[in-house]
Amino acid sequence: MGTRPLSRRTLLGVTAGSAALLTGGCATTEQAQPAALPPAPAGGTLIMIIRHAEKPAGSGTPQGIDVDGNADPHSLTVAGWTRAGALVELFAPGAGSVRAGLGRPTAIYAAGGTGGEGRRPRETVSPLAARLGLPVTTTFAKGGETALAAEAARRSGVTLISWQHEEIPALTEAFGTVNPAPPHKWPDNRFDIVWILAPAGAGWSFTQVPQLLLAGDSADPIR
């Protein structure tokens, strides 16, 4: 017997409501966050890079669900949509300040493309873009990391990039000199961290900020 698709109303309710429910319930989890995070520069340049949220494992469950509640292997799972909703309060909280080390985006980029490599990154940031009233720029797709880095580096303000995890190390390398050097591989099982690049001299500084939004999220950086 097949899984009954979620309705559009149910799915959007999960997405919109996740932030308040989850952020309000994880205060004890956030105490595990590393304390010494640099503040985001006021009015300066900051690049934040995230992996798209949870996806189907391949076959079987959990299955991908599109925004209309239909089964779709190229879309996020229900857990992924829940993370997408929680990211709204992480990057654009309705009350209070953005968490130390992060910034409120002034531009949002997500991978282009018609398959999961584009759809899931766009779905991950669509609730946040809606709250901020920003478009999601999808000019660049997988393989266009060098051009994307060049455009992001020219921007002032806070840029958020939602991308496929296999290419995120190549994206950070495309920024040139980055210290300390980012990891060379993004693990398949990590959806829960933000990579941060901030201008530092002739290059960029690199830090990692745990999201700590869903049960099971880790406070450990990727190594």
N, C-alpha and C positions, 0 to 999 in steps of 0.2 A: 504493500500500500504506500503510495507516494507521500512525500511531505507536503502539507498544504501551504501554498505561498502566503507570506504575510501581505496584508493589504497596504496600500500606499500610506493610509492614515496611520496604521500601526508602526510602519517602518520610520516614517518621519517623526512620529512621537518618540520612538526610541532614540533617534538621532538628536532631536532637539532637547529632550529631557535628560539625556545621559550626563551632560556636563554638571548640572546642578546636583543630581543624585550622587554621582561618583566623586566629584570633587569635595562635596560636603562630607562624604563618608570616609575619606582617606587621609584625614589629618594625622593619624598615628603613623601611617605609612610614610608620609612625607618627612617625618622626623629622621628617617634613615638617609635622607638626601645629603650629599657632601655639602659642608657648610661654606667652604671658601670659593664661591662662584663670583666672578666679576660682574658688576652691574652692566646692563646694556647701555651703550653710549647715548646720552640725551641728544637727539637730533643728528646723531652720527650714522655711520654705516654698520650694519650687522647682517650677516648671512646666517639663516637657520635652515638646516636640511633635515628632513624626516623621511623615513621610509613610509610607503603607503600602509594602511592598516591591514588587519588580518584578512587573509584570502583563503579560498578553499584549498584543501590539502591535495586535491587531484580528483579522485572519484569518491563517491559516497558522501558522508556528512563530515563536518558541516558544509553545506552547500553555499554558493554565492547567491546573493539576493540583490536585484537591482532596485532602484529607487521606487519603482511601482510595485514591489513585492513579488516579482516574478523570479523564478530560478534562473540564474545566469552565472556560468562558470568564470566569466571575466570580471565579475563584481566582487565586492566585499562580502564577507560573512556577516551574520548578525553581530558577532563580537567586533568585527571591523567597523560596522556602522556605529556601534556603541563607542568605540574609540574616537571615531570621527566627531561624534557629538561632544565627547569629553575634551577634545582638543580645542573646542570653542572657548571653554572656560580657562584652559591653559594659556592660550595666546591672546584672548580678548575677554578677560573676566568682566562680568557685569558689575562687580563691586571690588574695590581694592586694586592693588597693583599687580602687574605681571610678575611671575616668579623671578627671583634673582638669576641673572645670566641670560634671560630671554628678553624679547621685545614684542611690542604689538605690531604686527605686520602692516607695512604700507604698500606692499606689493606681494602677490602670491603667484607662484609658478607651479605648474604640474606638467608631467610628461604628456606629450601628444601621442597619437596612435589610436587605433580602433580596437585593439585587443585588450587583454587585462593589463598589459604593460603601460597603457595609457589610461584606461577607464578607472582602475583602482586608485592611482594617484590623484585623479580628479575628484573622485567620490570622497576621498579622505579629507580634502580641504574645502569641499563645497559648502558644508554647514558654516564653517568659519568665514568663508568669503561672503556668505549671505549676511551674517551678523555685521561684518565690517563694511558691507556695501562695496566690495572690491570685485573686479573681474578676476577670473583665473586665467592667466596667460598660458597658452599651450602651444606656443610657437615652436618649441624644441621637443624632439622625441628622443628615444633611446638611440645612442650614437652621436647625439649633438651636445655632449657634455662640455666640450671646449667652447663652443659658441655661447652656450648658456652661461658658463662661468664668466666669460668676457662681458656679457651684458649685465649680469648681476654685479660684477665688480665695479662697473661704471655708475651704478645707482647710489644715491644717498638714501638714507632711511633704512628700514628693516625689511629685508626680503626673506620670505619663506618659500622653500622649494620642496615639493613632494615628488619623490622619485622612486625608481626600482632599486632594491637594495644591492643587486649585483653591480650596478654602475655608480653607486654613490662614492666609493673610493676613487674611481676615475674622475668623478666630478670635483672632488676636493683637490686632487692632483692638478687639475686644470687651472686652479687659482694661482699656481706657481709656488713660491716659497711659503710653506706652512709649518709653523713650529708650535708645539711638538708635532712630529709627523703623524697624521691620522692612521688608523689601522688600515691594512691593505685588503681586508675582507670584512664584509658585513655579514654576521651569522644569519643563517636561514631562520632561526627561531626568535630573532629580536625585532619587535615592532615598537619598542617602548622607550626610545631614546632620541634626543635631538643633538645633532652635531652643529657646533657654532664656530663660525669664522668671523673674526673682527680684525680690522686693519692694525698692523703692528710694524712700524718702520716701513721698509720697502716690501714687506710681505704680509702675512696674516698669522694671527694667533689661533690656536685650536683648543676648544674645550668640548666636553660632553655634559648634557644636562638630562638626567633621567626624567621621564614623563610621570611615572608613578600615578597612573590614572585608573588602571584596571587591576583586578585581583591577579596576582602572579607577576606583575611588572617588577623588574629588578632595579635596584639602586646602583648596581655595578656598571661601570663603563664597558664599552666594547674594547677588547685588547687585541 
